[in-house]
Amino acid sequence: MRVKKTILKPLVLIITTCLFAFLVTSLTSTEQSTAAIRPTGDVVKTDSSEIEVSLYDNMRLDSAGLSKEAFDRAMVGYNRLKEQGKLKNPDVVSIIDFSLPSTKKRLFVIDLKNKLLLFNTLVSHGRNSGKEMANAFSNAMNSFKSSLGFYTTANTYNGEHGLSLRLIGEEAGINDNALARGIVIHSASYVNEALGKIQGYIGRSLGCPAIPENIHRKVIQKISNGSCLFLYSPDKNYASSTKFYSEPQRI
């Protein structure tokens, strides 16, 4: 019996060691095979468009009312302006979402660097662009309509409405008359929620994106001197005319 026990112990040890080695080898092979056949869709790409898609979700901009398409389109143009070296203030992008009625807070100022929604406030459209909804747009002088598309912000000045911000239209034939038309961001007493509740729409401008008096200074100071401003609408004429649009990439 002692002889059998003496032989059995080493044998058990050998068998156990071999079994352990076999299991380790099998697991390693399985992991390598899984990695080899993992679909490319599981890898999150890091190009700028897809980062911005994640930013929209992470910041829950949908809950603030900003449409996904407005954000996606804004980032396409933002990236193009940035590549062209036209943005001296690239940390901020501003979006006016004209798919929303004027009684909604449809100006969104986003801090891309710190992933913060800095301002979300009311903004007017031109008196000839519509009442509650902005649905008619023009680049023509004295049209009193809003112009869609991409702008870069310029310098500030003190005018009829106090501190105001000049806008440079970056799209030929669409909004490039902005400076000549005097299209600027300024404050206006008619941009307020109370008026909107009374008549169903806030006051309208001569084409300028006017904002409330109690916040205009902070907004203008934040976005002035070379940031991107995008006036969005699901307008088919603009979509077919602009050279800034391309199909947004999605994760």
C-alpha positions as CSV (number, residue, x, y, z in Angstrom):
1,M,0.0,0.0,0.0
2,R,2.8,2.4,0.8
3,V,4.4,1.8,-2.6
4,K,1.1,2.5,-4.4
5,K,0.6,5.8,-2.4
6,T,4.2,6.8,-3.2
7,I,3.5,6.3,-7.0
8,L,0.0,7.8,-6.9
9,K,1.0,11.2,-5.5
10,P,3.5,12.2,-8.2
11,L,1.1,10.9,-10.8
12,V,-1.8,13.1,-9.6
13,L,0.5,16.1,-9.5
14,I,1.6,15.5,-13.1
15,I,-2.0,15.0,-14.3
16,T,-3.1,18.2,-12.5
17,T,-0.2,20.3,-14.0
18,C,-0.9,19.1,-17.5
19,L,-4.6,19.8,-17.2
20,F,-3.9,23.3,-15.9
21,A,-1.5,24.0,-18.8
22,F,-4.1,22.8,-21.3
23,L,-6.8,25.1,-19.9
24,V,-4.5,28.1,-19.9
25,T,-3.6,27.4,-23.6
26,S,-7.2,27.0,-24.6
27,L,-8.3,30.2,-22.9
28,T,-5.5,32.2,-24.5
29,S,-6.4,30.8,-27.9
30,T,-10.0,31.6,-27.5
31,E,-9.2,35.3,-26.5
32,Q,-6.9,35.6,-29.5
33,S,-9.6,34.3,-31.9
34,T,-12.3,36.6,-30.5
35,A,-10.0,39.6,-30.9
36,A,-9.3,38.6,-34.5
37,I,-12.9,38.4,-35.5
38,R,-14.2,41.3,-33.5
39,P,-16.2,43.5,-35.9
40,T,-14.8,46.9,-36.7
41,G,-18.0,48.5,-35.7
42,D,-17.1,47.9,-32.0
43,V,-14.1,50.3,-32.3
44,V,-15.1,53.9,-31.6
45,K,-13.4,56.1,-34.1
46,T,-12.0,59.4,-33.0
47,D,-12.5,61.7,-35.9
48,S,-14.0,65.1,-35.0
49,S,-17.5,64.4,-36.4
50,E,-18.0,61.4,-34.3
51,I,-16.6,63.1,-31.2
52,E,-19.2,65.8,-31.6
53,V,-22.0,63.2,-32.0
54,S,-21.0,61.8,-28.6
55,L,-20.9,65.4,-27.2
56,Y,-24.5,65.9,-28.2
57,D,-25.5,62.8,-26.3
58,N,-23.2,63.4,-23.3
59,M,-24.4,67.0,-22.9
60,R,-28.1,65.9,-23.3
61,L,-28.6,68.7,-25.8
62,D,-31.8,67.0,-26.9
63,S,-33.4,67.8,-23.5
64,A,-32.5,71.4,-23.9
65,G,-34.4,71.4,-27.2
66,L,-31.6,71.5,-29.8
67,S,-32.3,69.2,-32.7
68,K,-29.8,66.5,-33.6
69,E,-29.7,67.6,-37.2
70,A,-29.0,71.2,-36.3
71,F,-26.1,70.2,-34.1
72,D,-24.6,67.7,-36.7
73,R,-24.8,70.3,-39.4
74,A,-23.3,73.0,-37.2
75,M,-20.3,70.8,-36.5
76,V,-19.7,70.1,-40.1
77,G,-19.5,73.8,-40.9
78,Y,-17.6,74.5,-37.7
79,N,-14.9,72.0,-38.6
80,R,-14.6,73.4,-42.1
81,L,-14.2,77.0,-40.8
82,K,-11.7,75.8,-38.3
83,E,-9.7,74.0,-41.0
84,Q,-9.7,77.2,-43.1
85,G,-8.2,79.1,-40.1
86,K,-11.2,81.4,-39.8
87,L,-12.0,80.8,-36.2
88,K,-9.9,82.8,-33.7
89,N,-12.3,81.7,-30.9
90,P,-12.7,78.0,-31.7
91,D,-13.7,76.9,-28.2
92,V,-17.3,78.2,-28.6
93,V,-20.0,77.4,-31.2
94,S,-23.4,79.1,-31.3
95,I,-26.4,77.6,-33.0
96,I,-29.8,79.2,-33.7
97,D,-32.3,76.5,-34.3
98,F,-35.1,77.9,-36.5
99,S,-36.9,74.6,-36.5
100,L,-38.2,75.8,-33.1
101,P,-40.9,78.5,-32.7
102,S,-39.8,82.0,-31.5
103,T,-41.3,81.4,-28.1
104,K,-38.8,78.6,-27.4
105,K,-35.2,79.2,-26.3
106,R,-33.5,78.5,-29.6
107,L,-30.1,80.1,-29.3
108,F,-27.6,77.6,-27.9
109,V,-24.0,78.7,-27.0
110,I,-21.8,75.7,-26.4
111,D,-18.4,75.5,-24.9
112,L,-16.8,72.7,-26.8
113,K,-13.6,72.7,-24.8
114,N,-15.3,72.2,-21.4
115,K,-18.5,70.5,-22.7
116,L,-20.9,73.1,-21.2
117,L,-24.1,74.7,-22.5
118,L,-23.2,78.3,-21.6
119,F,-26.4,80.0,-22.7
120,N,-29.8,78.9,-23.9
121,T,-32.1,81.8,-24.6
122,L,-34.7,83.4,-26.8
123,V,-33.7,84.9,-30.2
124,S,-35.7,86.8,-32.8
125,H,-36.0,86.3,-36.5
126,G,-36.7,88.9,-39.2
127,R,-40.2,90.4,-39.4
128,N,-40.7,89.1,-43.0
129,S,-39.4,85.6,-42.2
130,G,-42.7,84.6,-40.4
131,K,-44.5,85.1,-37.1
132,E,-44.2,82.2,-34.7
133,M,-41.9,80.2,-37.1
134,A,-39.1,81.5,-39.3
135,N,-39.8,79.9,-42.7
136,A,-38.7,82.5,-45.3
137,F,-35.1,83.6,-45.7
138,S,-33.2,86.1,-47.8
139,N,-29.8,87.7,-48.3
140,A,-31.2,90.7,-50.1
141,M,-31.0,94.3,-48.9
142,N,-34.1,95.6,-47.2
143,S,-35.7,92.2,-47.2
144,F,-36.2,92.3,-43.4
145,K,-35.6,88.5,-43.4
146,S,-33.2,86.3,-41.6
147,S,-30.3,84.7,-43.5
148,L,-29.5,81.1,-42.8
149,G,-26.0,79.5,-42.7
150,F,-22.6,79.9,-41.2
151,Y,-21.2,83.1,-39.9
152,T,-18.0,84.1,-38.0
153,T,-18.4,86.7,-35.3
154,A,-16.5,90.0,-35.7
155,N,-15.9,93.0,-33.4
156,T,-18.3,94.7,-31.0
157,Y,-19.5,98.3,-31.1
158,N,-22.0,100.5,-29.2
159,G,-25.0,101.3,-31.4
160,E,-28.7,102.1,-31.3
161,H,-29.3,99.0,-29.2
162,G,-26.2,99.3,-27.0
163,L,-23.5,96.7,-27.2
164,S,-23.8,94.9,-30.5
165,L,-21.8,92.3,-32.4
166,R,-21.0,92.4,-36.1
167,L,-21.5,89.2,-38.1
168,I,-19.6,88.1,-41.2
169,G,-21.6,85.8,-43.5
170,E,-19.3,83.1,-44.8
171,E,-21.6,81.8,-47.6
172,A,-21.7,83.5,-50.9
173,G,-25.1,84.4,-52.2
174,I,-26.7,83.1,-48.9
175,N,-25.6,85.4,-46.1
176,D,-22.6,87.3,-47.4
177,N,-24.6,90.6,-47.4
178,A,-24.7,90.5,-43.6
179,L,-22.3,93.4,-43.0
180,A,-23.9,95.5,-45.7
181,R,-27.4,94.8,-44.3
182,G,-26.3,95.6,-40.8
183,I,-27.1,92.1,-39.5
184,V,-25.8,92.0,-36.0
185,I,-26.5,90.5,-32.6
186,H,-28.0,93.1,-30.3
187,S,-30.5,93.3,-27.5
188,A,-34.1,94.1,-27.8
189,S,-36.9,94.7,-25.3
190,Y,-39.4,92.8,-27.6
191,V,-37.4,89.5,-27.1
192,N,-39.1,88.3,-23.9
193,E,-41.3,85.4,-22.8
194,A,-44.2,87.6,-21.6
195,L,-44.8,89.0,-25.0
196,G,-44.5,85.6,-26.5
197,K,-47.3,84.3,-24.2
198,I,-49.5,87.2,-25.0
199,Q,-49.4,87.1,-28.8
200,G,-48.0,83.7,-29.5
201,Y,-44.6,84.9,-30.8
202,I,-41.9,87.3,-29.7
203,G,-41.1,90.5,-31.4
204,R,-39.3,90.4,-34.7
205,S,-36.3,92.3,-36.0
206,L,-35.2,93.7,-39.4
207,G,-33.3,90.5,-39.9
208,C,-31.0,90.6,-36.9
209,P,-30.8,87.8,-34.3
210,A,-31.8,89.9,-31.4
211,I,-31.6,88.5,-27.8
212,P,-32.9,89.5,-24.4
213,E,-31.6,92.7,-22.7
214,N,-30.8,91.0,-19.5
215,I,-28.3,88.6,-21.0
216,H,-27.0,90.1,-24.2
217,R,-23.7,91.5,-22.8
218,K,-22.6,88.1,-21.4
219,V,-23.5,86.3,-24.6
220,I,-21.8,88.9,-26.9
221,Q,-18.6,89.0,-24.9
222,K,-18.4,85.2,-24.9
223,I,-18.8,84.7,-28.6
224,S,-17.2,87.8,-30.2
225,N,-14.0,88.0,-32.2
226,G,-13.9,84.9,-34.3
227,S,-16.3,82.2,-33.1
228,C,-18.7,80.2,-35.3
229,L,-22.4,81.0,-35.5
230,F,-24.9,78.8,-37.4
231,L,-28.4,79.7,-38.2
232,Y,-30.2,76.4,-38.9
233,S,-33.5,75.6,-40.6
234,P,-34.7,72.4,-42.3
235,D,-35.1,74.6,-45.3
236,K,-34.7,72.7,-48.6
237,N,-33.6,75.7,-50.6
238,Y,-30.7,76.3,-48.2
239,A,-29.8,72.6,-48.1
240,S,-29.5,72.5,-51.8
241,S,-27.5,75.7,-52.1
242,T,-25.0,75.6,-49.3
243,K,-21.5,74.2,-49.9
244,F,-21.0,73.6,-46.2
245,Y,-23.1,70.5,-45.8
246,S,-21.9,67.0,-46.1
247,E,-23.4,63.9,-44.7
248,P,-22.5,63.7,-40.9
249,Q,-20.7,60.6,-39.8
250,R,-22.3,58.6,-37.0
251,I,-21.1,56.1,-34.5
